[in-house]
Amino acid sequence: MISRDCFFIAIDNALICWDFKRHKQYQLSVEHAHRLISLIYDQSCSDSSDAVAEDLKRCKVMLDSPGGENDWGWDVLSRIFHIGTKDIVPENQPASEHEWAVQYLEHCNDVLSEASPVESSWGVGGGIQLPGFCAADKFDEVLARRATARAFHHLPISIAELGKILHHTLGFVEGRVLSNQQGGVEQFSKRRSSPSAGGLNATEGYVYVANVEGLEPGIYYYDPHRHQVHWRSQLAPKLGDLLSGQHFANDIPVGLFLTSRFDKLWWKYEHSRAYRMALIEVGHVAQTFQLAATAGGMSTWLTGALNESSIESLLKLETSDEQVIFFVGCGYSDGSAIPNCLKSLLK
């Protein structure tokens, strides 16, 4: 059978096979293209002695047996994007802070060697001046302090502080429960402080605990209904190994792997457009986490550079119904956006 993890596109008078799961592309010869089409429409014509068919098998475009994957609830477009952008591990993933700093500095120099995009010209002349205001209340102060930090002190946070952040981020707001008369369904009647697509609360949180007073280091699931954490697994040796080699994050005392329950969204929204909403909802929750931690006197860091398959095994995710999307972390810091390993190179 033909792999479900391939799509085909015509570019520059050639047929390209794109294996989006393995991040590989093949340009098919006319002979390979014709043979592939015949196999798609008549799989009984497969011949193990056929050299062209063997080529397709070797590249895993053609499989001897169907894969054991669960069904994907939306159409194929969102699956191509999600699986195709998953587990994009750097070719030479950094094994230390120093290796990361060297690679990152090289990347920045490559980017800066090219002309930068031009700013929008809409802001030049003819605008209507808005009234100024004095940023004086506590929320203004929290917004002003919220910034991405990449250098954290090796200091613990208390379990009480963690509980408060988790409640603000994923817990349910007291008094905000939709009744049947308001269109509420009992299972999804509770509301968080962050907006949720269809009120389904499809975002889940798995707590990375490295240095929290009163909690053994490990990965925990946060249960927002009971305000409890449940043990999932031991920590990986280095957090950076899970985050594409970003080892400056290894000192972060606590973090949150945010996942999306696609099955909830599949249940209510059948079109792949809902996949966008899954990403947006996770973004809302991540911002709430950052504001809650900032209000508690901590600094925050966030990343989407994930080695998802390694993370999934730690979270004990076993089906495609739930997928890892994002990571946010917090801890005490001097607020530096430049990690120490990069500072030493820049000097």
LINHUNOR-V346326 format. One record per helix or strand of 2 or more residues. SS is the DSSP state (~ for helix, > for strand). FROM is the first residue (numbers start at 1). LEN is the number of residues. Records with the same first field share a line. If there is no record, write none. Layout:
# LINHUNOR-V346326
SS: FROM-LEN ; FROM-LEN
This chain:
# LINHUNOR-V346326
>: 6-6 ; 14-6 ; 24-5 ; 157-2 ; 203-7 ; 212-2 ; 218-6 ; 228-6 ; 254-8 ; 299-5 ; 322-10
~: 30-12 ; 43-3 ; 51-8 ; 76-9 ; 97-16 ; 121-3 ; 138-8 ; 159-12 ; 180-3 ; 186-3 ; 197-3 ; 239-4 ; 247-5 ; 262-7 ; 273-23 ; 308-8 ; 340-7
